[in-house]
């Protein structure tokens, strides 16, 4: 706890112009990112966008082609040992030691760190309903994932770096996972959560970064992201459905008897309201874009633009 | 409660403990991981180093016999290929140093390559190194862990060999030097393989490169031991250093400094490279992009050929190279000066008829029988790996029967062993013909073919082990070949009754070309092998598909 306090002023993760090229392929370009203690940041992107590359750079497992990544002010590539004292990691694929049991794996990993919170670990193993006496080779992918999660969470590290941590978990265990992350946040731990399960990110994360082809194309709080994306407005009329004049950023769809479904891009909602004035509106519902819609918006539109 | 634990964690991570501890933790893990291989090699080291002094003493109880043996064998260059240069064959120690040092040094080199690749490149390939390095420990600690674990493994081999030699009644000091000379080869080749693992991007490539290094240094030693005036070349090969120590016959322990220096230098390289490269890659990038190549993808059998053709080529090529050298060297073998009584005694040392070129070649084929048998074992071990890596599940989810899949693997193994056998016969003939030793091509082709019945027997045994006990099958396959191979030597020396010695298939082989081909024995071996394979395939059909 004391350690966490003294680091409160320092960002858990800072990257400046972080870039990684593998041969001719630019896997990550010019990433500027910051994660504060106690903050849960979601890192979104489709397969191959550069999420795992980012994590390998954050952990100093791969060397940046340009720029730098630091963990609590410590350079990840130059001083990985120092940096890792404050990090616990869940790898994207649960590659562990097939001949060890979960218990033995916990013990081994704890020894490598130089200690862990054993009581919390036992509690977590119980919450994740893990049979700790089973060998890793006998476990399903989801259960191996739980082994990794329990090992990482029980360190109570100041920063949790999680690479698609819930892949393979069943929905009940997904709930347990989300509880654990909220507890971690409450304790002041920072969480970097790479994922493409949007509901999970939406539920847990204070901020979201969206990665596409190695570039961070959007980041901010969910509210900020919503602000930039379209809203859906459904309008019902008592009389005949009117023809609205063409408006910039607005798509209108006739939706069955007596209703219109209007997609209004950010900044064009006012124009829609103006256009509706004077018509016999009986009901008007709007809903904000879900993260999924924001995500699809980013990928759908820009991917088309690339072609 | 939690605070207490964290405080404990912090204390553990204090300034003093932090550096050495993780490496030690990794070393313990690595040592546990290698225990089956270590114990297997230790068993061979102990047994082999016990048998040599014991057998020599039994065969030559008096000084006159020993002197006769020494004069006749000192000039026999053919044997130097396996055992190296003899320094004093008229003493138990000198004889043992000659037999043990040369052979076990090769085993030690192989052990070193396996140990280093397993501890470093294979862990990285499997993605586990990433998990380890996410903990607060440096890459240097992972190397230090591997070095420590390999040092412990070497210590086990050292103790095993020492125990064998002492049990064989040899003096302690000389035994220590001999065991050190042999085992000091382990870290040198571990260092070579570790460097290979830094440069090359996969486990398999690193293993092949390490294996090639063993072969090259062995050929270097063979040349040094057999070519007149080539003795200085021995200093160029770590396998030669083991000989140059000359335990029991004027020990020169300073030679060990070479191994120490080489190990030291080699172990710095991986640390230096590892500090600068991305984890999971080598200095040489893997070919992750490739143009489509549809050849050998039409069936499971074809795909097996696609993955195993490299291994078949490497084994056949290695056998061919060795066969050629042995054919050339056979010229220098002669029986001049060897009394008939000694000749009879020689048989008891398991190297009976090595007094003429043809006799020597026949003796050499005994070794090729072993290689062909090990090849079939390796093929079935590779088969098990396909299952352990869960590729098999994907294949069997298609409309492909288990019998068809395993049958294809067995067919490729059998076909590969034919390639190895043909390579041994043809290359030895070429070598012999090149220096004018007259052996009919047909006889050497027959000698090559004579490797097959034994190889097929062990293929069947391996399939049976794989079908019945998949997780233990690798150890069983290699273990059965090794034990039966050594059994003949053990049995004849210990005075075990004839029928018991004859239990091993290696005793059934007719040593073509010196002896006639034993058709009944060959047919029996093939039938036994086929029967075991059928039972093994049936067992495989009935059991669960098992992951690692």
Interface residues (C-beta under 8 A of the other chain):
Chain A: X1 X3 X23 X56 X59 X61 X62 X63 X80 X81 X82 X83 X84 X85 X87 X88 X89 X91 X93 X95 X96 X97 X98 X99 X108 X109 X111 X112 X113 X114 X115 X116 X117 X118 X119 X120 X137 X148 X156 X161
Chain B: X1 X2 X3 X5 X6 X8 X9 X10 X11 X12 X13 X17 X18 X21 X22 X25 X26 X29 X33 X126 X127 X128 X130 X131 X132 X133 X134 X135 X136 X137 X138 X139 X276 X277 X278 X279 X280 X285 X547 X548
